[in-house]
Amino acid sequence: MEKTYAIVGIVFFCVLFLITFAVYHSFFAKKVDTRQVIRSITSDAMIMAIILLMTFVPSFGFIQVSPFISFTLIHLPVLLGAAIGGWKKGLLFGLVFGLSSYINAFGSTGLNLLFAQPHIAIPPRVAFGLLAGITFSLLGKLSKNKAKALYFALASALLTVAHTVLVFANLYLFYPETIGGMLASTSPVGVGTTLTFLILIVIGMGGEAALAAIIIPPLNLALRKAVPSIYQY
């Protein structure tokens, strides 16, 4: 049964990817020259390849810390892609992130098993990518501002926190009793479990945010200097 679900998920992924590529082509093909399109598609393919690699290589993009929860590092290439291409690319990479996490969740256990459903895995990641693209597009207009790198670092950290909030808000929307019980249990045994769960979430979110703040600004700056033609703003 799990293999059947995985095959359906892969087909679903391929169909949505083709639709996304068609939308992408309609957005960009008529607005830039051929070389620009090639560079843009190449950079997109590299970022999507990184997302897929981090998703399906064990303990690379999703780090399991307990049977019920795992930390993710896949938000990093999504943030970088959004910093390069704005909201349209952020939307694209957020979709790839969501689809990848959806397929990867098959065979998982605990809380991670809930992500083996499209409405749980995909919308928060798409919203995250869109929000990141909009934020970085606005920050990109701060030309010649000495504090620009600091703004990008702060934005990367806050966007990472927003990703965690979006994921758990979406989980609570569809599974209020399950998530509410994990986050606010009043039973003697449940209080300890809730506290452990909250500590893990805070530690994971803090680590993910710190990595984003440290890694994204210098990478963005280096790419903007090395290959400015791939930037959409």
C-alpha positions in Angstrom: 0.0 0.0 0.0 2.8 2.4 0.9 4.5 1.7 -2.5 1.2 2.5 -4.3 0.9 5.8 -2.4 4.5 6.6 -3.3 3.9 5.9 -7.0 0.8 8.1 -6.9 2.8 10.8 -5.2 5.6 10.7 -7.8 3.1 10.9 -10.6 1.4 13.8 -8.8 4.7 15.5 -8.4 5.6 15.1 -12.1 2.3 16.5 -13.3 2.5 19.5 -11.0 6.1 20.0 -12.0 5.1 20.2 -15.7 2.3 22.6 -14.9 4.7 24.7 -12.8 7.2 24.8 -15.7 4.5 25.9 -18.1 3.5 28.7 -15.8 7.2 29.6 -15.3 7.7 29.7 -19.0 4.7 31.9 -19.6 6.0 34.3 -16.9 9.6 34.7 -18.1 10.0 33.5 -21.7 8.6 36.7 -23.3 10.3 39.1 -21.0 14.0 38.1 -21.3 16.4 37.0 -24.1 17.4 33.4 -24.8 20.6 33.6 -22.8 18.8 35.0 -19.8 16.2 32.2 -20.0 18.9 29.5 -20.1 20.8 31.0 -17.1 17.5 31.3 -15.2 16.4 27.7 -15.9 19.9 26.4 -15.1 19.9 28.2 -11.7 16.4 26.9 -11.0 17.4 23.4 -11.9 20.3 23.5 -9.6 18.3 24.8 -6.6 15.6 22.2 -7.3 18.2 19.5 -7.5 19.6 20.6 -4.1 16.1 20.4 -2.6 15.5 16.9 -4.0 19.0 15.8 -2.9 18.4 17.1 0.6 14.9 15.5 0.7 15.8 12.0 -0.3 19.3 11.5 1.1 18.7 10.2 4.6 19.5 12.7 7.5 20.6 15.4 5.0 17.6 17.7 4.6 15.3 16.1 7.2 17.0 15.3 10.5 15.0 12.9 12.7 15.4 13.8 16.4 12.6 11.7 17.8 9.9 9.3 16.5 7.5 12.2 16.4 9.5 15.2 15.0 12.3 16.1 12.6 14.2 19.2 11.8 14.6 20.5 8.3 17.4 22.3 6.4 15.5 22.4 3.1 14.3 25.8 3.8 17.8 27.1 3.1 17.8 26.5 -0.7 14.2 27.8 -0.8 15.3 31.0 0.8 18.3 31.3 -1.5 16.1 30.7 -4.6 13.6 33.3 -3.3 16.4 35.8 -2.8 17.5 35.2 -6.4 14.2 35.3 -8.2 11.6 37.0 -6.0 8.1 35.8 -5.3 7.7 33.8 -8.5 10.7 31.7 -7.9 9.9 31.5 -4.2 6.5 30.1 -5.2 8.2 27.6 -7.4 10.7 26.4 -4.9 8.2 26.4 -2.1 6.0 24.1 -4.3 9.0 21.7 -4.9 9.8 21.7 -1.2 6.2 20.8 -0.4 5.9 18.1 -2.9 9.2 16.6 -1.9 8.3 16.5 1.8 4.9 15.0 0.8 6.5 12.1 -1.0 9.3 11.7 1.6 6.7 11.3 4.3 5.5 7.9 3.0 6.7 5.3 5.5 7.4 7.8 8.2 6.2 7.5 11.8 4.7 9.7 14.4 3.9 13.3 13.5 5.9 13.1 10.3 3.3 10.6 8.9 0.8 13.4 8.8 2.8 15.0 6.0 2.0 12.1 3.7 -1.1 14.1 2.7 -0.9 16.9 0.1 -3.0 19.4 2.1 -0.6 19.1 5.1 2.8 19.0 3.3 2.3 21.5 0.5 0.4 24.7 1.4 2.7 25.8 4.3 5.8 25.4 2.1 4.2 27.2 -0.8 3.2 30.1 1.5 6.7 30.1 2.9 8.3 30.4 -0.5 5.9 33.1 -1.6 6.5 35.1 1.6 10.2 34.7 1.3 10.2 35.9 -2.4 8.1 39.0 -1.5 10.3 39.9 1.5 13.6 39.5 -0.4 12.3 41.5 -3.4 11.5 44.4 -1.1 14.9 44.1 0.6 16.6 43.9 -2.8 15.5 47.5 -3.5 17.6 48.8 -0.7 20.6 49.4 -3.0 23.8 50.8 -1.5 22.5 50.3 2.0 25.3 49.3 4.4 22.8 47.5 6.6 21.4 45.4 3.7 23.3 42.3 4.8 22.0 42.6 8.3 18.4 43.0 7.0 18.8 39.9 4.8 20.1 37.9 7.9 17.2 39.1 10.0 14.7 38.4 7.3 16.1 34.9 6.7 15.8 34.1 10.5 12.3 35.5 10.7 11.2 33.7 7.6 12.4 30.5 9.0 10.4 31.1 12.2 7.4 31.9 10.0 7.9 28.5 8.2 7.7 26.6 11.5 4.6 28.6 12.5 2.9 28.0 9.1 3.6 24.3 9.4 2.1 23.9 12.9 -0.8 26.3 12.2 -1.7 24.1 9.2 -1.4 20.9 11.3 -3.6 22.4 14.0 -6.2 23.5 11.4 -6.7 19.9 10.3 -5.8 18.0 13.5 -6.7 20.3 16.4 -7.0 17.5 18.9 -3.8 15.8 18.0 -1.6 19.0 17.9 -3.5 20.6 20.8 -2.8 17.6 22.9 0.9 17.7 22.1 1.2 21.4 22.8 -1.1 21.9 25.7 -1.6 18.6 27.6 -2.9 19.0 31.2 -2.4 15.3 32.3 0.5 14.6 34.7 2.2 12.4 32.1 1.3 14.6 29.2 2.8 17.7 30.8 6.3 16.3 30.6 5.8 15.1 27.0 4.4 18.5 26.0 7.4 20.3 27.6 9.8 18.0 25.8 7.9 18.6 22.5 7.9 22.4 22.9 11.6 22.4 23.8 12.5 20.4 20.7 10.4 22.7 18.5 12.1 25.8 20.0 15.6 24.4 19.7 15.0 23.2 16.2 13.4 26.5 15.1 16.2 28.4 16.7 18.9 26.3 15.0 17.2 26.5 11.6 16.8 30.3 11.9 20.5 30.8 13.0 21.7 28.7 10.0 19.6 30.7 7.6 20.8 34.0 9.1 24.5 32.9 8.8 24.3 31.1 5.4 21.8 33.0 3.2 23.2 36.6 3.2 26.8 35.7 2.1 25.6 33.2 -0.5 23.2 35.8 -1.9 25.9 38.4 -2.0 28.4 36.1 -3.7 26.0 35.0 -6.3 24.8 38.5 -7.0 28.4 39.5 -7.7 29.4 36.4 -9.6 26.3 35.9 -11.8 24.1 39.0 -11.5 22.2 38.0 -14.7 20.2 35.3 -12.8 18.6 37.8 -10.5 15.0 38.9 -11.4 15.1 42.2 -9.5 
